[in-house]
Amino acid sequence: MVQLNINLKSPHTGSKTLIESFAGWGANEQEAIQEAWQKFARASFHVLAEVFLEQHSDQVEWEEWGDTGNKWQVCLGPLLRLSFCADSLPDMLVGDLLDKLKNALLSNLTRECHWLRFYYMRKASSCLAMECLLDNDTWAEGEKLLTDWNWPDGFYSVRLFLVLLPRLNNR
C-alpha cells in the first residue's frame, strides 16, 4: 500500500498549500503506485489543471455558487466511484448531498480560494471510512452531513474534489 500526496502552491492558494492524497494498493509497490496515480488522474488532476494551469478539460464542471453577497466559481471534478463487489455500487446521484454541503459551506467561507474533498466508503450497511476536508483540514459540519446522509447499502466508495474561487459580485 502506498500514499500519493500532491502538494500545490499557487497565487490562488495564498499562504496555504493545497494537498491531495490518494491511496493505492497492489501485489507489489509498482502496482500500488500505478493505482494511486490512476485515481488521481480520474478524480483531481483535471480540476487542478483547469484551475491552476488553465488547461481546459471536459472532465470538469463549472458552477456558480452564491449566498448573500458572495459569489464563487466552483470547479467540480468527476465523482470517483469504486465498487468492490459486482452490482454493489449504486447508480446514485450525489447532487442533493452536494447541495447540502454547499449550503453549509457558503456561510463559512472567507473571500479566498478554497478546496473541498469528501470521501465515503461503505460495506453492507456500515461506514468503513469517511472524511470531509476543507482546505486540508477536517470540516466537522461536512462530516456530520456525510454521516447523516442516507447511503445505500453495498460495498463501494465515492470521492469528490472541488475548488472554489471567489468571484467579484459585479462580474
C-alpha positions in Angstrom: 0.0 0.0 0.0 1.3 3.5 -0.8 0.0 7.0 -0.4 0.4 9.6 -3.2 0.5 13.2 -1.9 0.2 16.1 -4.4 1.2 19.5 -2.8 0.3 22.6 -4.8 1.2 26.2 -4.0 0.0 29.0 -6.2 -1.0 32.6 -6.1 -4.6 31.3 -5.9 -3.9 29.5 -2.7 -2.1 32.4 -1.0 -0.1 31.3 2.0 -1.8 27.8 2.1 -0.7 24.7 0.3 -3.3 22.5 -1.3 -2.8 18.9 -0.6 -4.5 16.0 -2.4 -3.8 12.4 -1.3 -4.6 9.0 -2.8 -4.1 5.5 -1.5 -3.0 2.8 -3.9 -2.5 -0.9 -3.3 -1.5 -3.9 -5.3 0.5 -7.1 -5.4 3.7 -5.0 -5.4 4.9 -1.4 -4.9 4.7 -0.6 -8.7 1.1 -1.7 -8.9 0.2 0.3 -5.8 1.9 3.4 -7.2 0.1 2.9 -10.5 -3.3 2.6 -8.9 -2.8 5.8 -6.8 -1.8 7.7 -9.9 -4.8 6.4 -11.8 -7.1 7.5 -9.0 -5.5 11.0 -9.1 -5.8 11.2 -12.8 -9.5 10.2 -12.7 -10.5 12.4 -9.7 -8.5 15.5 -9.1 -6.0 16.1 -11.8 -8.3 17.8 -14.2 -9.6 20.2 -11.5 -6.1 21.2 -10.6 -5.0 21.6 -14.3 -8.1 23.6 -15.1 -7.9 26.0 -12.1 -4.2 26.4 -11.6 -2.8 25.8 -15.1 -5.8 27.0 -17.2 -5.6 23.7 -19.2 -9.3 23.3 -20.3 -10.8 19.9 -19.8 -14.2 18.3 -20.5 -13.6 16.3 -17.3 -14.7 19.1 -15.0 -17.9 21.0 -14.5 -18.0 24.7 -13.6 -20.8 26.1 -11.5 -21.5 29.4 -9.9 -22.4 29.3 -6.2 -23.6 32.2 -4.2 -25.0 33.4 -1.0 -26.0 36.8 0.3 -23.4 39.0 -1.5 -20.7 36.5 -2.2 -20.3 34.5 -5.4 -18.0 31.7 -6.2 -16.8 30.0 -9.4 -16.6 26.3 -8.5 -14.7 23.7 -10.5 -16.0 20.3 -9.7 -14.1 17.1 -10.6 -15.7 13.9 -11.6 -17.2 11.7 -8.9 -14.7 8.9 -8.4 -16.7 5.8 -7.8 -15.1 2.5 -6.9 -17.1 -0.7 -6.5 -15.6 -3.7 -4.7 -18.4 -6.2 -5.5 -20.4 -6.7 -8.6 -23.5 -4.5 -8.7 -22.8 -3.2 -5.2 -22.1 0.4 -6.3 -25.4 2.1 -6.7 -26.2 4.4 -9.6 -26.5 7.2 -7.1 -26.6 10.9 -7.7 -24.8 13.0 -5.1 -26.5 16.2 -6.2 -28.7 16.5 -3.1 -25.7 15.8 -0.8 -23.6 18.3 -2.7 -26.4 20.9 -2.3 -26.4 20.3 1.5 -22.6 20.6 1.6 -22.8 23.8 -0.5 -25.4 25.4 1.7 -23.4 24.7 4.9 -20.2 25.8 3.3 -21.1 29.1 1.8 -21.8 30.9 5.1 -18.4 29.9 6.5 -16.0 30.9 3.7 -13.6 33.8 3.6 -13.1 35.6 0.2 -10.1 33.5 -1.0 -9.6 30.2 -2.8 -10.9 27.1 -1.0 -11.0 23.4 -1.8 -13.2 20.7 -0.6 -12.8 16.9 -0.7 -15.1 14.3 0.6 -14.6 10.5 0.7 -17.0 7.9 1.9 -16.6 4.1 1.9 -19.3 1.6 2.8 -19.6 -2.1 3.2 -23.0 -3.6 3.6 -24.8 -1.2 6.0 -21.7 0.2 7.7 -19.4 3.1 7.0 -15.8 1.8 6.8 -14.1 5.2 6.2 -15.2 8.8 5.7 -13.7 12.2 5.6 -14.7 15.7 4.6 -11.8 18.1 4.3 -12.0 21.9 3.7 -8.6 23.4 2.8 -6.9 20.2 4.0 -8.5 20.3 7.5 -11.3 18.2 8.8 -14.6 20.0 8.4 -16.8 18.7 11.2 -20.1 20.1 9.8 -19.4 18.4 6.4 -18.5 15.1 8.1 -21.8 15.3 10.0 -23.7 15.7 6.7 -21.9 12.7 5.3 -22.6 10.7 8.4 -26.3 11.6 8.4 -26.7 11.0 4.6 -28.9 8.0 3.7 -26.2 6.0 1.9 -27.4 2.9 0.1 -26.1 -0.5 1.3 -23.3 -2.1 -0.7 -19.5 -2.3 -0.9 -18.3 0.9 -2.6 -16.5 4.2 -2.1 -17.1 7.7 -3.6 -14.8 10.7 -3.6 -15.4 14.2 -4.9 -12.9 17.1 -5.1 -13.7 20.7 -5.9 -12.1 24.1 -5.9 -13.9 27.4 -5.1 -12.6 30.7 -6.5 -14.1 34.0 -5.2 -15.8 36.0 -7.9 -16.4 39.7 -7.9 -20.1 40.4 -7.4 -20.3 42.7 -10.4 -19.0 40.2 -12.9 
